[in-house]
Amino acid sequence: MMKKPIIEVKDVCVKYSENTILENITFDVYEGEILVIVGGSGCGKSVLLKQITGLEMPTSGDVKIHGENLTNANDEIKRKIQKKFGILFQSSGLFASMTLAENIALLLESFTDLTEDEISDIIDIKLSAVGLDGYRNYLPSEISGGMKKRAALARALALDPDILFFDEPSSGLDPVTAASLDNLIKNLNESLGMTMVVVSHDLASIGNIAHRVILLDKEAKGIIATGTAEEMKRNRENEKVYNFFNRIAN
């Protein structure tokens, strides 16, 4: 029996002024799946992620999460929908003047009525889940780039989301640290059954974590291929797809 879609994107178009970035984007993301959105520079990967998460509204089209339409939701409904997912930004998005514990606590204080002791316990649990036991009182400036990504992931996990979104999670990391983060993403997916949508250009990471891949193309302003990373790599029928996944210059 096929799993039901947890995210439904239908006929999404994005224009900035008269410039069309994306058009007629349609796909589903299924429960427990790791879907990776890939493509060359300027193809609209991060723009698409903003539409799916409600950080921006598409020019036209719909995005549904758990069957609820995020696109035309009022602020109250949008807040309710957004509580169901976490986001790991490319820059980590941690507040530099706050400790790791304070960064995580801010989210819990904003969205829950938990006591200080309960929040403190959750902070320890989430930091432990990403391998950062003992780092709750560190500032972001006192830890490495890879640890910042893990801390941001701990914050994204704070509200026990059903869905996690990642914007270039391996950006700025050395290959070993990036591989370690990939393994953490896979472990969280397998242990928690969490649905994940990842924007990435890192072919090694894509091959390591993706259950399914969507390839965007700047010229087409949309999706030109969908499949597993291995299927994409063997796709000689579409030169753009084959060249991208085999790192062949046009």
N, C-alpha and C positions, 0 to 999 in steps of 0.2 A: 504494500500500500504506500503510495507516494505521500510524503510529508506535505502539509499545507504551507503555503507561502506566509511568512511572517512579515515580509515587506513586499509591497506591490508598487512598482513604478510604471505609470501608464502615460504614454504620449507627452512626456515632459519636454518642453522647449524653454530655452533660456536665451534672452537677448539683453545686452547692455547697450542702451541707446539703440542705434540701428545695427549693431554688430551681433549677429547670431553666433552663439557659442555652441549650443547643443540643440538638436531638434529631433523630435519623435523618438525619445528614449523610452523604451519599454522593456522591463525585465522583472522577475520575481526573485526574492531571496528566501530560501527555505529554512525551516527550523533546524538549528544545529549545524548549519552550513557555514563554511568559511568561503565567502565570495571575494575575489580580488579584482579590483578595477585597475586596468593598466592602460598605457598609451604613451605616446611621445609628448614632449614638452608642449604646453599650450593647447592640448586636446580637450581640456575641460574636466579632468579627473577630480580635482579639488572643488571645482564649481559644482559638479554633480553631487559630491558628498554634502555640500552645504544645502542643496535642495532636499536631499533625503533626510537630513537631520533637522530641517526647519530653520536653519540659521539664515537662509534666504528663501524667498518664495519664487517658484518658477513663473515664467511669463505665461505659460499655459501648461495644462496637464495636471496629473494628480499623483500624490504619494500617500499610500496608506500603510500604517503600521498597526499590526494586530487588528486589521479591518477598519481602523479609524482614520479618516481623511485628515492628514496633517496640513494639507495645502490650504483648506478653507476654514480651519479650526479657529475658534476664538482663543484669547490668551489663556483662559482657564483650561480648556481642553488641550491646547498645545502643551501647557505645563504638565498636565497629566500624562500625555503621550511621551514627552521627553524624559519623564522620571523613569521610564522603562528602558532607557539606554544610556550608555556611557560613551564618552568621546576621548580619544587620545590624540591630541594635536601634534603636528609636526615639530613644533618648538617645545613641546611638553606642557607649556601653558601654566607652569607653576608660578606662584607669586614669590618673587625673589626675597621679599622682606619677611616671609613667613616660614616657619619650620615645616617639615614634611607633615607632621601631625596637624599643624594648624591649617595647612592646605586641604587636607582631607576633612578636617572638622568643619571647615567653612561650608562644604557641600551638605554635610549631615545636619548642620544647624539651620541651613536654608530650607531644606526639604522635609525634615522630620521633627518630631517633638521628643526626641530621645533625651535622656539625662546626660550630664557631663560624664558620669562613670560609664554609661552605656556607649557613648561616643568614643571614649578612650579605649574601651575593649574592642570596638569595631576597627579602630585605627590600627591596633596591634595585630588583629586578625588579617587585615588587608595588606599591611606591610609584610607580614610573614608569608602571605600567599605569593608575593612577588620576590621573595628572597631578601627582604630588607629588615630583618629583625635587628633591633638595636639602633635604628637610624631615625627614630621618630623626632628627635630634637635637633637634627641637622638642618641647616639651611641648604637650598638648592645649590648655592655657590660652593658648598663644602663637599659635594659629591660629584662623581664622574658623569659624563653624558649618558652612558648606558644606565646608570643608577637613576638619573633624572627621569628617563623614559619609564623605568620600573615604578618609580614613585608616582608618576602621572597615571600609570595603569592602576596602581592601588587606589588612587582617587577616583578613577573611572569606575572601579568596582564597588565603591563605597555604598551605593544604594541597591546592590544586588541586581543589576540590570539583566534583562533578557537578551539584550543586543549590545555589542561593542562595535564602535566605529574607530578606525585607525587611519590617520592621514600621514603617509610616508613614515611608518614606525622605525625603519632602519636608517633613515636619513641622518647623516653625520656620524654614524657609528662605524667602527672598524669591523672587518668581516667576522671576527670571533665573537665580538659583543653582539653584532647583528644576529648571528646564528643562535646565540644564547636567548635573545629576545624572541626569535622565531619559535624556539622550543617551548618557551613560557606560554606563548600564544596558543600553540598546539595543545599543550597540557591543560590549559584553562578550558579550551574548547571541548576536549575529550572528557575531562573530569566534571565539568559543570553543564555540558551540553549547550553551551552558549552560542548563539548566532553571531557571526562576525562579518563585517564588511570592511575591507582593507584597500586603501589606495596606495599603490606602490609602483616603482619603476625598477626595483631590485629583482632581477631575474632569478638569482639564487634563492632569495626569500620567497618569491612567487612559487617556484618549484617545490619549496619545502613545506609551505603552509596551505596552499590553495586547494580546495575541493573543486572549485570551478572558477573560470576566469572570463572576464568581459574585456574586450579590447576596443578602446575608443580611438577614433582617427580624427585629426584636426580638419583635414580636407573634407571628409564625409560629414563632419559635425555630429557624429553619432557612433553607434556600435557597428563594427564590421565583422566581429567574430565572437563566438561564445563556445567554451569547452574546457577541458582540462588543460593544464600547462603542457602536458606531453602531446596532446592532440594538436595544440597550437604549434608546437615545435615541429611537428611532422606535416603540417598543412602546406603542401606545395601548390595547392590549387589557388591560393591567394598569396601573391608575392609580398604584399605588405605584412601580412600575418607571419609568414615564414621568415622574412628578413628581420622583423622585430624580435622574435623569440630565438633567433639564431645569431643575433648581433651582426647582421650583414648590412653594410652601408649601402644606401640607395645610389 
